[in-house]
Amino acid sequence: KQAQEKARQATELGPLPAHQRELSGTLQGVPAGAEVELALLVIDDKDRPQQLLASSSLIGTNQALPFRLRFNPQAFPVGARVELRGRASQSGQLILHLPEQRISQPTTQALGALQFVKAP
């Protein structure tokens, strides 16, 4: 119930404040009840996360899952590699992941439909 409430609040963020930007879209292939974590991360040359710019948690519904991830564009490092990453787990077990989505500009962007794939 707590996770469902958190997911509901994430989709009801209200109007975007002037000082923030937002990534939005839908997540495909997430089974009902799966816990989804999205993160906007600064990634180093060795493919390791270095800084968390924004994160969000959602609960899968077995349908297209809308998301909105807000971030501060001032925290977006110039010239650094920034990616949207995601993972889905059920009963504590990683089941799916989102292939990295490169985010090149600190602007509001609609990313469209993003497909989760089986975790290795």
C-alpha positions in Angstrom: 0.0 0.0 0.0 2.8 2.4 0.9 4.5 1.8 -2.5 1.2 2.3 -4.3 0.6 5.6 -2.5 4.1 6.7 -3.4 3.5 5.8 -7.1 0.2 7.7 -7.1 1.9 10.8 -5.7 4.7 10.6 -8.3 2.1 10.9 -11.1 0.2 13.7 -9.4 3.1 16.2 -9.2 1.1 19.2 -10.2 2.4 22.0 -12.5 6.1 22.1 -13.3 7.9 24.8 -11.2 9.8 27.3 -13.3 13.2 26.3 -11.9 12.8 22.6 -12.8 12.8 20.5 -15.9 11.0 17.2 -16.5 11.5 13.9 -18.4 8.3 12.1 -19.2 7.0 9.2 -21.2 5.6 5.7 -20.7 7.3 2.5 -19.6 6.4 -0.6 -21.5 6.6 -4.3 -20.4 6.3 -3.8 -16.6 4.2 -6.6 -14.9 1.5 -5.7 -12.4 2.9 -5.2 -8.9 6.6 -4.9 -10.0 8.5 -2.1 -8.2 10.1 0.3 -10.8 12.9 2.6 -9.9 14.0 5.3 -12.4 17.2 7.4 -11.9 18.8 10.3 -13.8 22.5 9.7 -13.3 25.8 11.2 -14.2 27.9 8.4 -15.5 31.8 8.2 -15.6 34.1 6.8 -18.3 34.0 3.3 -16.7 30.1 3.2 -16.9 29.7 3.8 -13.2 27.1 6.2 -11.7 28.8 9.2 -10.1 25.9 11.4 -9.1 22.1 11.1 -8.7 20.2 14.0 -10.3 16.7 12.7 -9.8 14.9 9.5 -9.0 11.3 8.1 -8.9 9.6 5.0 -7.8 6.5 3.5 -9.5 4.4 0.3 -9.4 3.8 -1.7 -12.5 0.2 -2.2 -13.7 0.7 -4.6 -16.7 -0.1 -1.6 -18.9 1.8 1.3 -20.3 3.1 3.1 -17.1 3.3 6.9 -17.4 6.3 8.6 -15.6 7.4 12.1 -14.9 10.9 12.7 -13.5 11.7 16.2 -12.4 15.2 17.6 -12.0 17.1 20.8 -11.5 18.8 21.9 -14.7 21.4 23.8 -12.7 22.7 20.5 -11.3 23.1 19.0 -14.8 26.9 19.0 -15.4 28.0 20.5 -18.7 29.9 18.0 -21.0 29.2 15.0 -18.7 27.4 11.8 -19.7 23.9 11.8 -18.2 21.6 8.8 -18.6 18.1 7.8 -17.5 18.3 4.3 -16.1 15.6 2.0 -14.7 15.1 -1.3 -13.1 12.1 -3.3 -12.1 12.0 -5.9 -9.3 9.4 -8.3 -7.9 9.7 -9.8 -4.4 13.1 -8.2 -4.1 14.4 -9.9 -7.3 15.6 -7.9 -10.3 13.5 -8.9 -13.3 13.8 -6.2 -15.9 15.9 -3.2 -16.7 15.6 -0.2 -19.0 18.4 0.1 -21.6 20.3 3.4 -20.9 18.7 6.5 -22.3 21.3 9.2 -23.0 20.0 12.7 -21.9 22.1 15.3 -23.7 20.3 18.5 -22.7 18.9 19.8 -19.4 15.6 20.5 -20.9 12.0 19.2 -20.5 11.7 16.2 -22.8 9.0 13.7 -23.8 10.9 10.5 -24.3 7.9 8.5 -25.6 7.5 4.8 -25.0 10.5 3.1 -23.3 10.6 -0.7 -23.4 11.9 -2.6 -20.3 13.9 -5.8 -21.2 14.7 -8.9 -19.2 17.5 -8.4 -16.7 20.6 -10.5 -17.4 
